[in-house]
Amino acid sequence: ETCQYACSGKYDVALLIDASGSIRNERFPYVIDLVIDVISQFHLENDGGETRIGALHFSDTSHLDFGLTEYKSRQDVENALRQIGFLGGRTHTSEAITMMANQIFTGRGDRPDAPNVALIVTDGGSNVNPTDTIQNAIDARDKGDHIVVFGIGDYNMLELQGIASKPY
């Protein structure tokens, strides 16, 4: 389905938000604003659509913010996203991808008839188990998850391309 103005199709969407030190505390609100702007194009169940959204944020460790069935309106998702705090620390993207696969896209409201779409917002500067990052993304893509990456700040293009589904 082509989304020209909005996505009203049936999707299970995972938001992976980098909250590590390289993002910087003063820029983190802009990261949240970007995520909110992107999800404004999706129609959730209470907004007349069939999209579900879950989210996690990460630095040294990953934190599940909410699963796919917790919020059914875009406004509720936006409110929850605005509660996410900056963490600082290092960037463990590989753990975030694993948490996405194991806690958002497995059970807990994940629908077999809805495509899994991960939206990852990061600078692509993994520095905790960096060799696992691209492999974990490949494993997720091999299971059918579609990964879109938003590079922010001084991003590492090679890592972002290695994470993202093709075409990127």
N, C-alpha and C positions, 0 to 999 in steps of 0.2 A: 504494500500500500504506500503510495506517495503522499507525503505530508506537505502540502503547499502552505497552508495557513495553520492548521491544527491537526493533531493526531487523535482521531476518534475511534481508532481500531482497538482491538483487544491485545494489550501488551502487559507483561510483568516487567517493571522497570526497577533496577537497583541503582541507587546513587552512591558512589564512593567518593568521599570528599577528603582531600588531603588537608590535614590540619597541623602539619609538621612545621618545624622552625623555619625551613626555607621558604615557606609561604609568607611568613611574617604576620604578626598579630594585627598590625595596622591595615594589612591587605585582606585579612580573612573576611570581613563583612562584604567586601566586593565579590569574593568567591561565592558566598551564600547568595548574594544578589544575582550572580550569573546562573547558579543552579535554579533559583526561583524563576528567572526569566525563561530558561529552557523548559522547565516543567509546565510553564503557563500554556504551552502548546498541546498538552495532553488533556484529554477529557477523562476524569476519574468517574467512578461508579455513581457518585451522588451528583456529578456534573453532567450527566447524560451520556457518559461513555462507558468503556469497559476496561480502562487502564487501572492498574494497581501499582503503587510505588512503595518501595522500602528504601531505607538509607542507613549508611554507616559512615563514620569518620575515622581517620586513622593518623597515627604518627608512629611512635615506637610499637604501639599495640593498636588493635582495631576495636571500635566500640559500636555495637549495633544500636542504632537510634530508634528504629521502628521497622517492623516487618510489613509484608505486602497487604495484610488485612487490617492493620491498625487504624489507618485513616482512609476515608472514602471520598473526601472532597479535597480539591486543590487548596482551598483556604486552610484546612486543617494541616495538610502537609507543609504548606508555607509556614504556618505558625510553629510547627515542630522543628523545621529547619532553622528558624530564627533562634531557637533555643540551643543549638549546637555551639559549643565553645571551642575556641582555639586551644590546641594542646601544646604546641611547641615540640621539641625533641627531634628525633631522627625520622626517616621515612621508610616504613615497612610496607611497601605496596604489595608484596607477595602475600603477606598475611591478610591484607584487605581483600584481595582477589579470592583467597581461600575461604574467608568468612562469607563473602558474597555467594560463592558456590555452595557452601555447606549450610548457611543459615537463612539466606534470602531465597535462593533458587532451588531449595530442596524442602518439600513439604511447606508448612507454615503459609499456605495460601498460594503457593506456586501452582499455576494451572498448566496441565499438559498441552492444552490447545491454544495457549497464549505464548507468543515468542518472548524469550527472555532477552532483555536489552539492558546492558550495563552502561551507565554514563559515569566515567571516571574523570574527576577534575584534579589535576596534579601538575607538578613541574617536572615529573618524570625523573626525579633525582633519587631513586631508591638507594639507601645506604645501609639497610639492614637486610641481610640475605639477598643482595641484588641479583645474584645469578638465578634465583628462583622466580623472580618477577615475570620474566617473559615466558618461562616454562609454565607457570601457573596460568597465565593468560591463554597460552596455547591449549592447555588442558581444558579450560573453560570453553574456549571456542570449539574444541573438538566435541564437547557435549552439546553444542548447539547454541551457546550463549553468544549474542552479538555484542561486541564491545566498541563503544565510541569513547574517544579520549579527547578531553579539552586541555590543551597545554597552556599553562599560565606562568607568568614571571619568566625567569631564565630557565626555560625548559630544556630537557634532554630529548631531542627529536628522535634519536635512535631508539631510546627506550619507549617513547610514546608510540612509534610505528610498530615496535615489537609487541606491544600490548594490544593495539587496535585491530579490529577486524578489517579485512580488505574489502573494498578500497577505503583508504583513509584520507 
